[in-house]
Every structure is written in C-alpha cells, then in structure tokens.
C-alpha cells in the first residue's frame, strides 16, 4: 500500500431504509439519478469516485477548494430535484469532507483520513455539508460560501470528539419532511437570520482547538515548557497577578526556549526550500 494526502468526500442518504421499504424501484431509480448528478459534478471538479455501497459514496479530490465547491453544487442540484417531489419521495444526502493522510491500494483508499470524513458525514444535516478543520483552513478564504464553527461533536462511544465546520449553503435546502430532532441548514438560517459569524464561545472553542493541534505537534521539551508557563500563570493569577516577578522570571527561560526552537525550525525550512 502507498500513502498519500488527499481530500476525502463521503456522502449517504437520509432515511434510505425507509425509502426502500416504501418503494424499492422508485428509490433505486432516484438513487441512480442522484449518483449521476454526483458523477457529473465530480468530473467538473476533477474528483474521482472511489467506491459505493448501498446509498454510501466515497470520492477523492486533489483540491480541497474544488471538493467543497463540488459538494455545495451537488446539494444545490439535489435540493432542486427534491423540492419538485412529494415529501415522502424526497431523498436528501449528508456530506462530510476531510483532508487527511490515507493508504491507497489500487483504486481504493483506507485509513483515518477516510474515517474522519465518514464521521463528519454522520453529523451533517440532511442537505448539508460538514468539513474538518484542515478543509476549513484551506477553503474558507477561497470560496464565496460561509462556514460556521460547529464545535466538537462525539459521534460514537469510545471515540474522541471530532471538530467540525458547517458549510452555509445558499437558498433553501430544507427537506419538506425533516427527521425528528434534525434541523436542516434552511431551518437554522430562518431561526438565526441576523447571525454573521461564530459566537464568542465558538470563537473560544476554535482558538482552543487550534492551540491543541499546535501543542500536540510539538516535541516533548516544547510541550513541557508550555505546561510550565501555564502553571506559573495559574499560580500567580490566583495569588498575586501576572505582572509580578514570580510569573515573569520563572517563565522567561521556558519562553526563550520555545522562541529559539521556532526560529531554528523556520531556518531549517528556509534552508531546505
């Protein structure tokens, strides 16, 4: 197996089992039509269908931006089809997108990069798109669509929570009949029409997540230095305030070490480039 970095796209249909139980032939015909819509969009955005089983679809893209743009256009196209159908015949898809390292064998891809995309798809609203922080970092400045920080969500027991961003999709993509307990993007937009960005709490969560990702990527000595600075900060904040020598002097060597390590890393990158 070979490893590579790629953008993984996962999608599946809401209430597929119920639709099949109601009318197998009509459901399969609609699934085939919607897969054809996806295939045409994959071709437009230089994506590749990797695999399908039942109502699930996995694709990959070389470009993060094109993957998100493709997902939005797919949801718009399927939404237009659904709104012309009776409520009990509508088929809505959830989409999750992740940029991650995967293993490839032949035409198939495996690994945690695929698993994360699948978990994002599981927490997306019907007719909506959820993306990972890595996708958000590359795509949010390049696309006209907006993103809402969705926080950390726990998908399955025994697994770490997953951080997600919700893609704002223009127009109404609200299913005429929503599953109980599920709100579509259109429903959320109508409930909060004046919201222009994340709340203060969501911004705090986003900053914490970025710090955690940075902290986990550092070596043991840098993590120890950061931990000691945090310890001194907490002690002095509780008893005297951060502007006292008892915080500044003990923290200074650790801060100096972190800055020197950062400069050495930047110098190595420059030399290798």
Secondary structure as UniProt FT lines:
FT   STRAND          2..13
FT   TURN            14..15
FT   HELIX           16..22
FT   HELIX           24..44
FT   TURN            45..46
FT   STRAND          47..53
FT   TURN            54..55
FT   STRAND          56..61
FT   HELIX           64..82
FT   TURN            83..84
FT   HELIX           87..89
FT   STRAND          93..105
FT   TURN            106..107
FT   STRAND          108..110
FT   HELIX           112..123
FT   TURN            126..127
FT   STRAND          129..131
FT   HELIX           133..139
FT   TURN            140..142
FT   STRAND          147..153
FT   TURN            157..158
FT   STRAND          162..167
FT   TURN            180..181
FT   HELIX           185..191
FT   TURN            192..194
FT   HELIX           200..217
FT   HELIX           220..239
FT   TURN            242..243
FT   HELIX           245..272
//
